[in-house]
Amino acid sequence: MTMSRTSGTDRAKERLVVIGGDAAGMSAASQARRLRGPDELEIVAFERGHFTSYSACGIPYWVGGDVPERNQLIARTPEEHRERAIDLRMRTEVTGIDVAGARVRSRDLESGAEEWTSYDKLVIATGARPIRPDLPGADAPGVHGVQTLDDGQALLDTLAATEGRRAVVVGAGYIGVEMAEALINRGYEVTVVNRGKEPMSTLDPDMGRLVHTAMEGLGIIMVNDAEVTKLLTGEDGRVRAVATEDAEYPADVVVLGIGVHPETTLAKAAGLPLGDHGGLLTDLAMRVRGHENIWAGGDCVEVLDLVSGRERHIALGTHANKHGQVIGSNVGGGYATFPGVVGTAVSKVCDLEIARTGLREKDAHRAGLQFETVTVESTSRAGYYPNAALMTVKMLAERRTGRLLGVQIVGREGAAKRVDIAAVALTASMTVEQMTALDLGYAPPFSPVWDPVLVAARKAVAAVRRNPA
């Protein structure tokens, strides 16, 4: 093992080391560079993959063919980062963090060479890893998790080399649902095996049922309330079926859409503080708690839920980019904070739009809240205007205060982005009665006179008044 050629202790300028070359890590590096030039701050970034600064959220649409080229998902290449005086080392994995010595150990994945690099400030942006069940056959060829561009490319390579047209998706969260549609678009027969009662566990089951119906309308076979027991392989070692206690589902390719865990192996080994969900714990400035010169952001951290007041792990690119901006500002000598989230997310199945923010019923119960739930059906436009489409809005409000707790929306065109109204209301701790007075835009091509979210708010006001205690 060698020492880094830039690891001397007599450096006149500070060194920022960044672990992870995607949204949070490179946003932090770029923002720090904007605030401090190369003469003041040296920036060294490590990325074990082949790509930087890309949209992981776009991978299902690339796999499905909606986005024709992989490079369309890349916001900034390694070369572009290097042009900004960021020493970005690709295909280099950080294998250890020495907190006491303020240094990291790395390994070049091509040559195997290892070295130590010292730091004055450290950013951990190691992301998340797809959950792989501890089951026979889970690591067989033909079984794919989809979290990075490298994962997406590996899946496309498998699809191109596979003669069969049967796919099984394990899990029906955002990735599972989006990958099921992508594989349908690729001409595969798709079965989704889901342990929950309905797809999209981020929704309440009654709203998930609407997603279930839409998926079956696409020709996707939905198998709910089913636990995968093993993945069967053929004589060539490749996956050939997914087994549950009751059945086997033939598969030429399997996609794991079970979810992700924070990738905090390095942080845990270094003794850094982790939360109940396995993510790094930070303060409002995204500084790792108890460590003055270490920051963390993106999918490897837990964040404050502004509605429940508890820490959560939410893996979204929107958060990661904001974390990076906050970290970069603080590392660069400015000041910024990330106050928390309300849990807003959107997705789609074909033309069915799915949105949620705030708490589900089980979240509210877990937080010990007393609440009322209302569900309304309305239209995306004035009912008489052409192509007005139905949408279903579900709203939770706290009983005594009337405070908005959560909103879920499922519908066609114009449904998903309406959740932003509720996201703002949640962030501002508005009551449902206050929401009814919101001055939203109206014209028949865009909305009924009473927007569907406000219709739900009015109904929630009535429910809270009936049950104030």
N, C-alpha and C positions, 0 to 999 in steps of 0.2 A: 504494500500500500504506500502511496506517495502523498506528500503534502501538496496542496494546491499551490501553484506558482503565485497566486494572489492572496495567500493566507498569512502574510507577515503581520506582525503586531505593531509595526512602526508606520502604518499608513496615516497620511495627513487627513484623508477624507473618510467619511463614513461609508460602510458597505451595507446595503440592503440585500438580503437573500430571500428569494421567493421560491417556495416549493409548490409547483403546479402551474401549468401554462395555459389554463383556460380562463373563464370569465372573471372570477374573483382575483386570481393571481395576477393576470396581465392587466386588468383594470387598475389594480393597486400599483403595479410597476409603472404603468403609463401615467397615472395621475401624479405619482411621486416625481417622475421625470419632468412633468410640466412645471412643478413647483421648485424643483432643485436640479440644476444642471449637472453635467458629468464631472465638473471640477469640484463639486460639493458632495455628490452622492454617486457612488458606484452601485450599479444594480446587476446582480447575478440571479438568473432564474433557471430552474431545473424543470424539465418536462420529460416524462418517460415515454410518451407516445410519439406519434409522427406529426401531430397537428397542434396548432394553438388557436386560441380566441375564436372558437367556432360555436355554432348554435346546436347544442345537443337536442334541444326541443324540436329541431327540424329533421332529425334523423328518420322518424317514421315516414315523413312525407318524401324524403329522398328514397328510402327503401320502396315506397309505394309508387314512385314515378312522378309524383306531383312536382318535385324539384328534380330536374334532369341531371344536374351535375353536382358532385360532391363539393367542389370548390365554391359553389354558391353559398354554402353554409359557413364559409370561413370569412370572418370579419377582418382579420389581420394575420399575415403570414409571419413565420419566424424571421425572414429577411426584413420585413417592414419593422418589426420590433428592434432588430439589431441596428437598423438605420437610425433609430432614436437612442442609440447608446445604451441599449440593454443587452447585457451579455447573456443571451438565451442559449442554453445547452440542451439540445434535443436528444431524445433517446437516452436520457441520463436519469437514473432513478436514485432518489435520496433514500438511503437505507438506515439512517440513524440520525438522531438529534442529540447533541451533547449540550444540554442547557447550561450546566455549570461552566463548561469551556467555551460557550457561545460559538459553536461550530456545527456543521452538518457533514455527514459522510455520504458520498455519492458513488455510484458505479455506472460507468459507460456500458450500456447494454450491447453495444456492438463489439467493443474490444475487451470488455471485462475489467478494464482498469478502474481502480478505486482511489479516492483522494478525500481529504478533509478540506472544507472551506469555512473560514471564520466569518462571523457576521457581527455587526453592531445592532442591526434590527432584522427581525425574521418575520416573514409572512407565511403562514401555513394555509394552503388552498388545495388540499389533496382530494377534494370532491367526495363522491360517494361511489359505492360499488354495488352492482346488481346482487340481489339475494339469490344465492344458489342453494337449493334445498339439499340437505345432507341425506341424499337418497341414492340407491344403486343406479348407475347410468347417468347421473347428473352431469358428469364431465365427459360424456361420450362425444365423439365427433357428430356434428349436426345439431348440437344443443347450444343455443346462443343466449347470452344476456345482451342487452342493448343499452349502453350508457355513454360510450364515446364514439368518435368517428371511426376509430380502429375497429370497434365492435360492429358498427354498421357496415363497414367494408367487408369484414369477415362474414357477416350474414349474407351480403350480396354475392360474395364469392361462392358460398355454399349453395345459394339458390341457383346460380348459373351452372354449377357442376352437378346438380341433383336432377335426376330424370323424373322422379315421382312428383306429384302435385298435391300432396297431403301435408297440411301443417297443423300443429297443435300449439296453441298459446296457453301457457300456464299462468293464470292470474288475470284479473279483469279490472286492474286499476288503470290509470291514465296510459301507461306504456302498453299494457296488455290490450286495451281497447283500440288504441291507435295502431298498434302493430297488426291486430286482427284485420282492420280495414286495409292496411297497406298490403297484406298478403292476399286479401280478396282482390285488390286492384292488380296484383301480379298474376291472377288467374289460379290461385290455389284454393283447394277445398279446406276450409278453416273450421276447426273446433276449438272452443275456448273452455278450459277446465278451471272452474272458479270455486274456491272454498266457501265464499260468502253466499248469502241468500240471493243476492242480485249483483250485477256488475257495478263498478264504481262505488267502492266502499266509502269514498269521501262524500257521498250523498247518503241521505236516509233511504232505506229500502223502497219506500213507496215511489221515490223519484228515480231510484235505480231501475225500477221496473219499466219505466219509460225508455230507458237506454236499452234494456234487455229486448224489448219489442222491436226497437229500431235495428238492433244487431241481427235479430232473426230475419228482419225484412231484407237485409243485405245478403242473406243466405248463410250467415254464420251459425253454426250449431253451438248453442249455449248449454253447458253442463254446470249447473250451480249446486251448491251444497255437496261438493265432491272434493275429497282430499287425495292428492296424488301420493301413491305409495312407492312407486318406482318407475324408472324409465327403462324400457326393454331395448336390448340391442340385438343386432343380427350377427351372423358368423363373421362379418367383416369388422365388427366392433362399433358400427355406426348405430345411432338411435333408429328404432323401427316402430316404437309405440310408446304411449303414455298410459300407465295403469293406475286405476283407482281400486278401491275395495270391491267395486261392483262391475267394472268393465275395463276393456282395453280400447284405446283409440289409436289407430294406425297413424304413423307420422314419418314423413321423409325429412322433415325439419321441425325442430321444437324451439320456440322462443319463450324465454322466461320473462314474464311481466309481473313478477311477484312484488316488486318494489326494490328499494335500495336501503343500504345502511351507510351512515357516515364512515368515510375511510379515515379512521383515526388510529390505525395500528402504530404509526410512528409516534403520534402524540401520547398514546397510552404508555408506550415503552419509555418515553421520556419523562413520564410522571406528570404530564399536564392535566388539568382538571376536565373531566368529562361529565355530562349530564345523564339523566335517566335513560335517554334514547341513544346514548353512545356518542353524541356530538360534543365538540369542544365548547366550553363555556367562556363567554367573553363579556366585557362591560359594554356600555353604550357606544364607546369609541372603537369597538371591535378588537380591543386589546384582550389577550388571554388573561383571565383572572389570576392575579397574583404574580404576573410577569410583565415588568415594565416595558421590555423591548421585543415582545412577541405578540403578533396579531394573527387573527384567523378569520376566514370568511368563506362563503359559498356553501356547498353541500356538506361540508365537514363540521359545521357548527350547529348549535341549537340557538333558537331565537325566542324572544318574548312574544307570546300571544297577547295582544292588547285587549282581547275580549275576555279571555279566561284568567289572564294574569299568570299563566304557567309557561314554562319553557316547552318549545316544540321543535321537531326536526322537519323542515319543509325544504325539499330539494327543487328549487326553481331558479332559472337563469335570471329572472328579474331581481330576485334577492341577491344573487351572487354578484351581479354587476354593481348594485348599490353598495354592497359590502366593500367591494374593491375600491370604489370611489371614496368611501369613508376612510378606509385604511390608508390609501394613497395620500389623502389630504393630511391625515395625522402624521404619517411618516415624513411627508414633505414639509412639515413645519406649520401647517394650518390646523384647523380644528373642525371636526364634523362628527356627527353621531348617527346611529341607526336605532331608532326608538323601538322598533318591533314590527309585527305583521298582524294582519287580520285573517290570513289564510285564503286569499283570493286565487282561484284557478279556473281556467276554461279549457274546454276540449271539444271534440266533435266526433260524431259517427256519421259519415256521409254528410247529409245536409242537416242532421240533428245536432243542435248546439247545446253544450252542457256547461253550466257555470255554478260556482259555489263560492261563498265567502262567510267567514265567521264560524259559528258553532253548529254542529249537527245536534239532533236530539240527544244522542248518547254522550256527546261532549258536554252539553248543558247539565245533564244528570250527573256526570262525573264531577263537574265543578260545583255541585250542590245548589244549582240555581232552580228556582221555580219559574216556570215559563208557560206561555201559550203558543200554540202552533196553528197557523192558518194556511190554507192552500187555495189559490184562485186560478182560474183559466181566463185568459184574455187574448188579445190579438196584437200582432206586431205593428199593425197600422190601423187606421180607422177601418171599421168593419166593412164599409161600403167601398173602400179603395181596393183596386185590383191587387191580387196576390197577398192579401192579408192572411197571416198564418197564426195558428194557435200557439200559445206558449203557456206553460204551467209554472207558477211562482209559489214557492213555499217560504214562509217567513216565521222566525222565532222571535218572541219578545218577552222580556222579563216581566213577571206579573206585577209586582208592587210599583216598579219605576216606569215601566213601559219602554225601557231601554232596548234598542234593537240588539239581537244576539246573533242572528244568522239569516242568510238568504240562499236559496237554491233555485236555479232556473233551468228548465229544459224546454226547448222549442226550436222552431226553424229560424230562418233569417232574421237577424236583429235581436235574438234572445240573449246570446252570451254576453255581449258587452254591456248590457243593462245592469249586470252585476256590479259594474263600477260605481253606480249610484249608491248601492248598498255598502260597497267597500269604503267610500268616502264617509257615509253616515256612521259606519262602525268606528272608523278612525276618530271621528269627532264625538263619539259617545252620544249620538243623537237618540232621541226617543222616536217611536213610530209615529207619535202625534206630531212631532216636529217635522218628520219626513213628509207628512201629507201637505205641508205648506211649501215644499221645495218648488222653485220656479224652473221647471224643466222645459226644454224646447218642445214645441208642438207644431206639427202640420200633418194633415191626413196621410201623406206618403211615409211618415216616419213613426207615428204614434197615434193611438186614440187620444181623445181629450184628456182622459185620466190614464197616465202611463201604467202598464201592468204592475210595476213595482209599487206605485202609489196606491193602486187598487188593493194590493196586498197589505200595505201599511194601514189603510183605512179599516180593513177587516180586522187587522191586528189590534188597532185602537179599541174597536168594539169588544173584542175578546178580553182585552186587559181590563176594561171597565166592568165587564160582567164578573170577572174573577180578580179583584184587586189584591187579595191577600195571598 
